[in-house]
Amino acid sequence: MNASGFVRRFAALLRKEVHQMLRDRSNLAVGLLLPAMLILLFGYGLSFDVKNAPVAVVMEDGSPTARQVLDGLQGSVYLSPVWMKSMPEAEARLRAGEVDGIVRVPMDFSRRLAMGDARIQLVLNGVDSNTANTLEGYVGGAVGKWAQGLADRAGGKAAGGAGVDVVQRMWFNEAGISTWYLVPGLIALVLTLIGAFLTSLLIAREWERGTLESLFVTPVRPLEVVLAKLTPYLFVGAIDIALCLLAARFLFDVPIRGSLPVIVAVSLLYLAVSLLLGLFISGKTRNQFQASQLALLTSYMPALMLSGFVFDLRNVPVAIQVVSHLLPATHFMGLVKTLFLSGNHWPTILKSAGILSLYVVVLIHATRATLRKTLD
């Protein structure tokens, strides 16, 4: 008798919980859609492989022998040679981040090869130390393959070297320290996290408590509400920016080669984007639990996995690249790394700052629309 009563009570409670779960679509989406998204994202979207990396090739020695040395760069799925006329042109492309490295064949290459002491210069962009080290291996392997073929044709003499050395030089991260690459990206992650989560509960909390309706009978306009909620957290975020910069410089010894006022300005601009995104989510959901979930799914996780923080976005499928470039974190991530390690590259600064400013304008209008003086 007691067993049958337990079964009836349990069945009734189970039906209630199932119906409640089916009605709560946000929880159901997290439980079913989030794992599927993570599986697809990690399986197809994340890659530590380096493929089709653009490499500038400067042939100061135009002899057939010199060109044969770099035949291994042609047709490779890992390298995409971009032929340049001069070293200054190639260096400009490297500073702009348009190529990941420079392969330079000096004008005395053929003469020194005949003496068994030829050299090829390899300049790498050390902002991404993982990509730089991988490229060094690819280029060295291509030259080594040619050298081995030359040695085989010569009857095994100078096998494995053929008197050709690849002289490597790292730009922007001379020591090849991964911390220099990761810490600027961590600043972007910190601003994303604190920005979205600081404000994602503000409007939703007032909707749940019923205090927001009292503002509807006042002359206060939605834009004024948005700006009033945004401003205090900009000051809090500014303190966090200062802490991040102090830690980067004095704890992790990361060089700051760009202008410090520019770094602070663009960081505040990105912080405003993150705060406004949190406010928009809060105003749209009107529920604190849903707002916190959406803030995590739409801000921190994409910034962590799709912004170029860990790996080069050029190595992921085109669809993932398109999605990543719609994220404000992607533009700030590349900009802050450039400012820290490369310096003031104004075309990059103006382009990224312009995109972030556009996000600010769009999110202000979108958030204001969630605060219309109407009751649903």
C-alpha positions in Angstrom: 0.0 0.0 0.0 2.8 2.4 0.9 4.6 1.4 -2.3 1.6 2.2 -4.5 1.2 5.5 -2.8 4.8 6.3 -3.4 4.4 5.5 -7.1 1.3 7.7 -7.4 3.0 10.6 -5.7 6.2 10.2 -7.6 4.3 10.0 -10.9 2.4 13.1 -10.2 5.5 15.0 -9.2 7.3 13.7 -12.3 4.5 14.9 -14.6 4.6 18.3 -13.0 8.4 18.6 -13.4 8.3 17.4 -17.0 5.6 20.0 -17.9 7.5 22.7 -16.1 10.7 21.8 -17.9 8.9 21.9 -21.3 7.4 25.3 -20.5 10.8 26.7 -19.4 12.3 27.0 -22.9 15.5 28.8 -21.7 16.5 25.9 -19.5 15.6 23.4 -22.2 17.7 25.3 -24.8 20.7 25.4 -22.4 20.4 21.6 -21.8 20.0 20.6 -25.4 21.3 23.3 -27.7 24.4 24.3 -25.8 26.0 20.8 -25.9 25.3 20.5 -29.6 26.8 24.0 -30.2 29.9 23.2 -28.3 30.4 19.9 -30.1 30.1 21.5 -33.5 32.1 24.5 -32.5 35.0 22.5 -31.0 34.9 19.9 -33.8 34.7 22.2 -36.8 35.4 25.7 -35.6 38.5 25.3 -33.5 41.9 24.4 -35.1 45.4 24.8 -34.0 46.7 23.8 -37.4 48.3 26.5 -39.6 47.1 26.4 -43.2 47.4 28.8 -46.1 49.5 31.2 -44.0 50.4 34.2 -46.1 54.2 34.6 -46.3 55.9 37.4 -48.2 58.7 36.2 -50.5 61.4 38.7 -51.5 63.7 37.4 -54.2 66.7 39.7 -54.3 68.6 37.0 -56.2 66.6 36.2 -59.3 68.8 33.3 -60.5 67.1 29.9 -61.3 69.0 28.3 -58.5 67.6 30.8 -56.0 64.1 30.2 -57.2 64.4 26.4 -57.0 65.2 26.8 -53.3 61.7 28.1 -52.6 59.9 25.6 -54.9 58.8 23.8 -51.8 56.7 26.8 -50.8 54.6 26.5 -53.9 51.5 24.3 -53.8 51.7 23.7 -50.1 48.4 23.7 -48.1 50.3 25.2 -45.2 51.9 28.3 -46.9 50.6 30.8 -49.3 53.5 32.8 -50.8 53.0 36.4 -51.7 55.8 37.7 -54.0 57.1 41.1 -53.1 59.5 43.4 -55.0 61.3 44.8 -52.0 62.0 44.2 -48.4 60.4 47.5 -47.3 57.2 46.5 -49.0 57.2 43.2 -47.3 58.0 44.7 -43.9 55.0 47.1 -44.3 52.7 44.1 -45.0 54.1 42.4 -41.9 53.5 45.4 -39.7 49.9 45.6 -41.0 49.4 41.9 -40.1 48.7 41.1 -43.8 51.4 38.4 -43.8 52.7 36.2 -41.1 56.3 36.1 -42.2 58.9 37.2 -44.7 61.3 34.8 -46.6 64.2 36.8 -48.1 66.7 35.4 -50.5 69.6 37.9 -50.5 71.3 39.0 -53.7 74.5 37.1 -52.9 72.7 33.8 -52.4 74.0 32.0 -55.5 77.6 33.1 -54.9 77.5 32.0 -51.3 75.8 28.8 -52.2 78.7 27.9 -54.5 81.0 28.5 -51.4 78.7 26.3 -49.3 77.7 29.1 -47.0 74.3 30.4 -48.3 71.7 32.0 -46.1 68.0 32.7 -46.3 66.4 35.2 -43.9 63.1 34.4 -42.3 61.3 37.2 -40.4 58.3 36.1 -38.4 55.4 37.9 -36.8 55.8 37.0 -33.1 52.4 38.4 -32.0 51.1 34.8 -32.4 54.1 32.8 -31.2 52.4 29.4 -32.0 51.9 30.4 -35.7 55.4 31.8 -35.8 57.0 28.6 -34.5 54.9 26.5 -36.9 55.9 28.7 -39.9 59.5 28.4 -39.0 59.2 24.6 -39.2 57.3 24.7 -42.5 59.8 27.0 -44.2 62.8 25.1 -42.8 61.3 21.9 -44.0 60.8 23.3 -47.5 64.4 24.5 -47.8 65.6 21.3 -46.2 63.7 19.2 -48.8 65.4 21.2 -51.7 68.8 20.8 -50.0 68.3 17.1 -49.6 67.4 16.8 -53.3 70.5 18.8 -54.3 72.7 16.6 -52.1 71.2 13.4 -53.6 72.0 14.7 -57.1 75.5 15.5 -56.0 76.0 12.0 -54.9 75.3 12.5 -51.2 77.7 15.4 -50.6 76.6 18.0 -48.1 73.6 15.8 -47.3 70.8 17.4 -45.3 72.3 20.9 -45.5 73.8 21.8 -48.8 75.3 24.8 -47.1 72.0 26.6 -46.8 71.0 28.1 -43.4 67.7 29.7 -42.5 68.4 32.7 -40.3 65.3 33.3 -38.2 64.3 36.6 -36.6 61.2 37.2 -34.6 59.4 40.6 -34.7 57.2 42.0 -31.9 57.9 39.1 -29.6 61.7 38.6 -29.8 61.8 36.1 -27.0 58.9 34.0 -28.3 57.2 34.2 -24.9 53.5 33.0 -25.1 52.6 35.3 -22.2 53.2 38.3 -24.4 50.6 36.9 -26.8 48.1 35.8 -24.2 48.0 38.7 -21.7 46.6 41.3 -24.1 44.0 38.8 -25.1 43.1 38.2 -21.5 42.4 41.9 -21.1 39.7 41.6 -23.9 38.2 38.5 -22.1 38.1 40.3 -18.7 36.4 43.4 -20.2 33.9 41.1 -22.0 33.1 39.2 -18.9 32.8 42.1 -16.4 31.0 44.3 -19.0 28.2 41.9 -19.9 27.7 40.4 -16.4 27.8 43.8 -14.6 24.8 45.1 -16.5 23.0 42.0 -17.7 20.9 41.9 -14.4 20.2 45.6 -14.0 17.0 46.1 -16.1 15.8 42.6 -15.5 16.0 43.1 -11.7 13.9 46.2 -11.9 11.3 44.5 -14.1 11.1 41.6 -11.7 10.8 44.0 -8.7 8.3 46.2 -10.4 10.4 49.4 -9.8 10.8 50.1 -13.5 7.1 50.8 -14.0 7.3 53.7 -11.7 9.7 55.4 -14.2 7.0 55.2 -16.9 4.9 57.9 -15.1 7.8 60.3 -15.0 9.2 62.5 -17.8 12.4 60.4 -17.9 13.2 59.1 -21.4 14.5 55.7 -22.3 17.8 57.1 -23.6 18.4 58.8 -20.3 17.8 55.6 -18.4 20.3 53.7 -20.6 23.0 56.4 -20.1 22.4 56.6 -16.4 22.8 52.9 -16.0 25.8 52.8 -18.2 27.9 55.6 -16.7 28.7 54.3 -13.2 29.8 50.9 -14.6 32.1 52.7 -17.1 34.0 54.1 -14.1 34.1 50.6 -12.5 35.4 49.2 -15.7 38.0 51.9 -16.0 39.5 50.7 -12.7 39.6 47.2 -14.1 41.4 48.5 -17.2 44.0 50.2 -15.1 44.5 46.9 -13.1 44.8 44.9 -16.3 47.4 47.3 -17.7 49.4 47.4 -14.5 49.4 43.6 -14.3 50.4 43.3 -17.9 53.4 45.6 -17.5 54.7 44.9 -14.0 53.6 41.4 -13.2 54.0 39.7 -16.7 56.5 42.1 -18.2 54.5 42.5 -21.4 55.8 45.4 -23.5 53.4 48.3 -24.3 54.7 49.6 -27.6 51.6 51.5 -28.6 50.3 54.7 -27.2 49.0 54.3 -23.7 46.2 56.9 -24.2 45.1 55.1 -27.3 45.0 51.7 -25.5 42.9 53.2 -22.7 40.6 54.9 -25.2 39.8 51.8 -27.3 39.5 49.7 -24.1 36.9 52.1 -22.8 35.1 52.0 -26.1 35.0 48.2 -26.1 34.0 48.2 -22.4 31.0 50.4 -23.4 30.1 47.8 -26.1 30.2 45.0 -23.5 28.1 47.0 -21.0 25.5 47.9 -23.6 25.3 44.3 -24.7 24.5 43.3 -21.1 21.9 46.1 -20.8 20.2 45.1 -24.0 20.0 41.4 -22.9 18.7 42.5 -19.5 16.0 44.7 -21.1 15.0 42.1 -23.7 14.7 39.1 -21.3 13.3 41.0 -18.3 14.4 37.9 -16.3 17.6 37.8 -14.3 18.2 34.0 -14.7 17.7 34.2 -18.5 19.8 37.3 -18.7 22.8 35.8 -17.0 22.6 32.7 -19.3 22.4 34.8 -22.4 25.2 37.0 -21.3 27.4 34.0 -20.9 26.4 32.5 -24.3 26.6 35.7 -26.3 29.6 37.5 -24.8 32.2 35.5 -22.9 32.0 32.2 -24.7 32.2 33.7 -28.2 35.0 36.0 -27.1 36.9 33.0 -25.7 36.6 30.7 -28.7 35.8 32.8 -31.8 37.8 36.1 -31.4 41.3 34.8 -32.2 42.3 34.7 -28.6 43.9 31.2 -28.9 44.3 30.4 -32.6 44.4 32.1 -36.0 40.9 32.6 -37.3 42.2 32.1 -40.9 42.5 28.4 -40.2 38.8 27.9 -39.4 35.9 27.3 -41.9 34.6 30.3 -43.8 31.2 30.2 -41.9 33.0 30.4 -38.6 35.1 33.3 -39.9 32.0 35.2 -40.9 30.4 34.7 -37.5 33.6 35.7 -35.7 33.9 39.0 -37.6 30.4 39.9 -36.5 31.6 39.8 -32.9 33.0 43.1 -31.4 35.5 41.0 -29.4 37.2 39.9 -32.5 38.0 43.4 -33.6 39.1 44.5 -30.2 41.2 41.4 -29.7 43.3 42.0 -32.8 43.6 45.7 -32.0 44.8 45.3 -28.4 47.4 42.8 -29.4 48.7 45.1 -32.2 48.9 48.0 -29.8 50.7 46.1 -27.1 53.3 44.3 -29.3 53.5 46.1 -32.6 52.7 49.7 -31.8 50.4 52.4 -33.3 49.3 51.1 -36.7 46.7 53.8 -37.4 44.8 52.0 -40.3 44.1 49.1 -37.9 43.3 51.5 -35.0 40.9 53.6 -37.0 39.2 50.6 -38.6 38.6 48.7 -35.4 37.6 51.8 -33.4 35.1 52.7 -36.1 33.5 49.3 -35.9 33.3 49.4 -32.1 31.8 52.9 -32.3 29.1 51.5 -34.7 28.3 48.8 -32.2 27.9 51.4 -29.4 25.4 53.3 -31.5 23.4 50.3 -32.5 23.3 48.8 -29.0 22.2 52.2 -27.5 19.3 52.3 -29.9 18.5 48.7 -29.4 18.5 49.0 -25.6 16.4 52.1 -25.6 13.8 50.2 -27.6 13.5 47.7 -24.8 12.6 50.5 -22.4 9.5 51.9 -24.2 7.0 53.3 -21.8 4.4 50.5 -22.4 3.3 47.6 -20.2 3.0 44.2 -21.9 
